């Protein structure tokens, strides 16, 4: 294994861990059910609703960016050694 493959593998593992953490920190989509209506689960303030949306949007954007980075790194780790060995 070359140094480039080791570095690519480490970066790949770090990107995977970051994506898992980002996915776990996102809120679940609330379901509109009778239980939520009866318990008043949807009675949030305006500030709380907007704060949740902005945080959720930031987390979704970071997750999308990390997914693209993971895809590019995976391709690079698999394609670059083909050209280096020749």
Protein Blocks (a to p, Z undefined) as FASTA:
>chain_A
ZZklmmmmmmmmmmmmmmmmmmmmpccdddddfklmmnopmmccfklmmmmmmmmmmmmm
mmmmmmmmmmmmmmmmmmmmmmmmZZ
